[in-house]
Amino acid sequence: MIKLLKSSVSAIILSGVLLGGAFAGEVKSIAILTPEEGTDYGWNQQGIDAAKAAGKAAGIEVVVAQGLGYGDVRPTLRELASDGASLLIAHASGYNTSAPEIAKETKVPVAIVDTPNGLEKGLVADYTLSGHEGAYLAGRLAAKMSRSKSVGIVVSGEPPSWNSQSAAFAQGVKAESKDVKITYAVIGPAAYSDAAGGKRVAESVIASGADIIFGQGNGSSFGMLQAVETTKAADGGKVYFIDVIGDKSPIDKGFLLSSVVWNIEPVYAAMIADLKADTFGTKHYGIGLKDDSVKLLKTAAIPDKVWSEIQAVREDVISGKIKVEPVYDAAAVRALMTSVAK
């Protein structure tokens, strides 16, 4: 069911030059559209929470349209534009075609993902974010803690954000130990909400010998987490899960090892500032370890000694001593793996 929610706040009205459906400097409200509910401790929830926080900080209204699915969202985009939104945040890669179309039709600026070449001044901005620096740390962590010397990566698709993290995780594993096997498995081309598929594929990767699963999947990640909760490793011991984007600690039953947590609020705050400065659609936005917009989650499952070692690696990444470059191409990602599950 589609839900439209308004976050409380007074509008800021400033004068300026014409920008799309508003004036440069004038930002009355922003709207965020998500395919799933904002209760996934991941992509959808982090996006909604970040939009609300950025809106509150700027003193502007925030409208949330959640649970829209992965189909045609043009009607919802048009509705939000007609309601006066100054910015439409299309928070799903499946929206990156329809949102720019509606932006051109309504003259209301949109923000999209997974389309770095789609920038259009005043109208279209892209925020293809990459948590690769955090994923590299997660790979180092996994290699240190794997008993079987076998880890797995399970993804719900191969969008740029997932690819960069998968590659960095594999690079982190190899930097820590070349003896650790990495099994890579894709649930489907766009299986973001397929929890049953996430469980099935994670179980198969565990059966191949992995005792740590690095999972990327929105709603499908709940199936991955269920798989580690109910499936023993080859040695009869516990399998651990490393999540991405959000923090599933509130629902953890003792199987969550860590998560590559994203804070998207600075990105949306920068978009609002760019709308006011008439620079929207002229730059790319990023997240990283340096300002904690990407960080590795510390859980009780990680020994203090191991955590200290990971923090030392973090400082080396921030300083540039260790360079972690994003890899967005799926074929290049697969080439980094020990094996790719069919």
ZAMIPA-864474 format. One record per residue (C-alpha): x, y, z; residue in one letter. Coordinates in steps of 0.05 Angstrom, whole numbers, padded with zeros to 5 digits, always signed. Layout:
<nodes>
XYZA ...
</nodes>
This chain:
<nodes>
+00000+00000+00000M +00026+00070-00018I +00035+00114+00042K +00044+00190+00040L +00070+00220+00104L +00087+00292+00119K +00142+00311+00166S +00127+00372+00208S +00163+00435+00193V +00157+00505+00170S +00176+00525+00100A +00234+00572+00085I +00218+00620+00028I +00276+00657-00004L +00278+00696-00068S +00320+00678-00128G +00322+00661-00201V +00275+00612-00234L +00296+00540-00224L +00249+00486-00250G +00182+00493-00215G +00210+00537-00160A +00260+00593-00152F +00334+00581-00139A +00339+00593-00065G +00266+00575-00053E +00258+00505-00024V +00188+00494+00004K +00189+00419+00013S +00223+00356-00009I +00192+00288-00023A +00225+00219-00021I +00197+00158-00058L +00218+00088-00036T +00199+00020-00065P +00192-00014+00002E +00169+00007+00072E +00216+00048+00114G +00223-00009+00165T +00277-00051+00132D +00336-00026+00174Y +00368-00014+00106G +00363+00024+00041W +00291+00047+00048N +00293+00064+00122Q +00360+00099+00118Q +00336+00141+00060G +00272+00162+00094I +00306+00177+00160D +00360+00217+00125A +00309+00258+00086A +00270+00274+00149K +00334+00294+00186A +00358+00338+00128A +00290+00370+00122G +00285+00383+00196K +00355+00415+00197A +00336+00460+00139A +00267+00476+00167G +00228+00450+00108I +00171+00401+00099E +00186+00329+00081V +00136+00283+00046V +00147+00208+00047V +00118+00162-00006A +00137+00091+00013Q +00119+00021-00008G +00113+00041-00081L +00143-00023-00109G +00188-00026-00170Y +00138-00010-00224G +00115+00055-00256D +00118+00112-00206V +00102+00168-00255R +00033+00181-00226P +00062+00189-00155T +00117+00234-00181L +00066+00278-00217R +00022+00281-00154E +00080+00302-00110L +00103+00353-00161A +00033+00382-00166S +00029+00386-00090D +00087+00434-00091G +00149+00393-00076A +00213+00430-00091S +00253+00365-00098L +00233+00294-00113L +00282+00241-00087I +00272+00178-00128A +00304+00129-00080H +00309+00067-00124A +00349+00049-00185S +00285+00027-00219G +00261+00099-00217Y +00320+00129-00255N +00284+00131-00322T +00215+00156-00301S +00239+00209-00252A +00279+00250-00303P +00220+00245-00351E +00174+00275-00299I +00226+00328-00281A +00226+00352-00353K +00150+00349-00356E +00137+00386-00290T +00202+00426-00283K +00210+00400-00213V +00282+00376-00197P +00293+00303-00183V +00349+00263-00150A +00362+00193-00178I +00411+00136-00165V +00455+00091-00208D +00459+00142-00264T +00524+00181-00256P +00519+00208-00327N +00448+00233-00318G +00464+00302-00289L +00425+00360-00317E +00435+00428-00285K +00376+00452-00245G +00336+00389-00260L +00370+00322-00249V +00422+00302-00197A +00450+00232-00185D +00471+00204-00118Y +00502+00136-00136T +00533+00125-00068L +00587+00075-00052S +00604+00046+00016G +00665+00012-00013H +00712+00038+00041E +00669+00007+00095G +00661-00057+00054A +00736-00063+00050Y +00739-00062+00126L +00683-00113+00128A +00725-00159+00083G +00785-00152+00129R +00740-00168+00188L +00709-00229+00154A +00777-00258+00136A +00801-00249+00208K +00740-00283+00238M +00724-00339+00189S +00738-00406+00221R +00730-00444+00155S +00771-00395+00114K +00710-00390+00069S +00663-00330+00063V +00605-00313+00018G +00575-00252-00016I +00501-00254-00032V +00469-00197-00071V +00399-00182-00094S +00424-00154-00160G +00485-00120-00189E +00473-00045-00187P +00534+00000-00182P +00529+00010-00106S +00526-00065-00093W +00582-00079-00143N +00630-00029-00111S +00618-00059-00042Q +00624-00131-00066S +00691-00115-00100A +00718-00077-00039A +00697-00133+00008F +00734-00184-00036A +00794-00139-00038Q +00793-00133+00038G +00789-00208+00046V +00848-00219-00001K +00889-00165+00033A +00879-00199+00100E +00890-00271+00075S +00898-00299+00006K +00877-00367+00033D +00804-00348+00045V +00755-00372-00007K +00702-00322-00031I +00637-00349-00061T +00594-00299-00098Y +00520-00309-00112A +00466-00266-00143V +00393-00278-00124I +00366-00247-00188G +00374-00186-00234P +00330-00143-00189A +00311-00188-00130A +00314-00132-00079Y +00252-00152-00040S +00258-00228-00050D +00267-00252+00022A +00253-00325+00003A +00306-00321-00052G +00354-00289-00003G +00345-00347+00045K +00352-00400-00009R +00415-00370-00040V +00448-00356+00027A +00435-00428+00048E +00469-00453-00015S +00530-00409-00002V +00534-00434+00069I +00530-00505+00041A +00591-00489-00002S +00631-00478+00062G +00621-00404+00081A +00613-00387+00154D +00606-00312+00143I +00556-00281+00093I +00563-00210+00068F +00493-00193+00044G +00466-00136+00003Q +00393-00138-00012G +00341-00090+00019N +00282-00135+00037G +00317-00198+00013S +00369-00188+00068S +00317-00212+00119F +00318-00279+00084G +00394-00280+00086M +00393-00265+00160L +00342-00321+00170Q +00389-00369+00133A +00447-00355+00180V +00401-00362+00240E +00376-00431+00219T +00435-00462+00181T +00498-00489+00214K +00567-00480+00184A +00605-00541+00159A +00640-00547+00227D +00572-00547+00262G +00583-00477+00289G +00549-00410+00280K +00546-00373+00214V +00551-00297+00219Y +00519-00243+00176F +00550-00176+00154I +00495-00128+00131D +00497-00063+00093V +00469+00008+00098I +00429+00000+00162G +00434-00031+00232D +00393-00093+00245K +00416-00098+00318S +00345-00088+00344P +00323-00153+00312I +00389-00191+00318D +00387-00259+00352K +00463-00264+00360G +00482-00275+00287F +00497-00203+00264L +00572-00194+00260L +00572-00124+00232S +00543-00077+00180S +00571-00026+00131V +00526+00031+00156V +00510+00091+00111W +00488+00159+00135N +00454+00193+00076I +00433+00256+00113E +00494+00297+00090P +00478+00279+00018V +00407+00305+00022Y +00430+00366+00061A +00479+00381+00004A +00423+00374-00047M +00380+00424-00010I +00440+00472-00006A +00453+00463-00081D +00380+00478-00097L +00387+00543-00058K +00453+00560-00091A +00430+00543-00162D +00483+00488-00167T +00436+00428-00166F +00452+00377-00219G +00524+00399-00228T +00560+00352-00181K +00563+00281-00154H +00553+00264-00081Y +00594+00216-00040G +00599+00182+00028I +00660+00155+00062G +00697+00136+00125L +00728+00204+00137K +00665+00239+00161D +00631+00175+00187D +00578+00177+00132S +00604+00106+00123V +00624+00065+00183K +00630-00007+00205L +00582-00028+00260L +00615-00054+00324K +00577-00113+00355T +00591-00157+00416A +00610-00213+00368A +00674-00177+00348I +00732-00187+00397P +00764-00122+00422D +00831-00141+00393K +00802-00153+00324V +00763-00088+00328W +00826-00049+00346S +00861-00080+00286E +00803-00060+00240I +00805+00011+00267Q +00879+00015+00250A +00862-00006+00179V +00807+00047+00178R +00859+00101+00194E +00903+00075+00137D +00845+00081+00088V +00828+00151+00111I +00901+00173+00107S +00909+00144+00037G +00961+00093+00059K +00911+00040+00035I +00875+00059-00028K +00806+00029-00041V +00780+00048-00110E +00707+00033-00127P +00694-00021-00179V +00626-00013-00212Y +00628-00064-00269D +00595-00130-00253A +00644-00171-00295A +00703-00139-00259A +00670-00156-00193V +00660-00229-00211R +00733-00234-00232A +00754-00219-00161L +00717-00279-00132M +00743-00349-00119T +00678-00378-00147S +00612-00352-00174V +00551-00394-00156A +00506-00412-00214K 
</nodes>
